[in-house]
Amino acid sequence: MKNSKLYQKNSHNVIITEDYLALLTDASLKNLFLEKRKTINFNRRNKISSKEDEIEYCYIQRELQYRKSG
């Protein structure tokens, strides 16, 4: 397959839930945010659906904002 790197659904094979995000360190959460953004951008460039990744990205972003304000 063309460009079949680890840019598929969640390369860490972890289901992203609010509880999972709450347990991550700030550094891990930021790294997950960057990886998810990278995956979405890759998928968009290659015309691959990234809806599920975008939803998870929103949850990650919300957790980052929550930590920043709280």
HELIX and SHEET records of a PDB file:
HELIX    1   1 GLU A   18  LEU A   23  1                                   6    
HELIX    2   2 ASP A   26  ARG A   45  1                                  20    
HELIX    3   3 LYS A   51  SER A   69  1                                  19    
END                                                                             
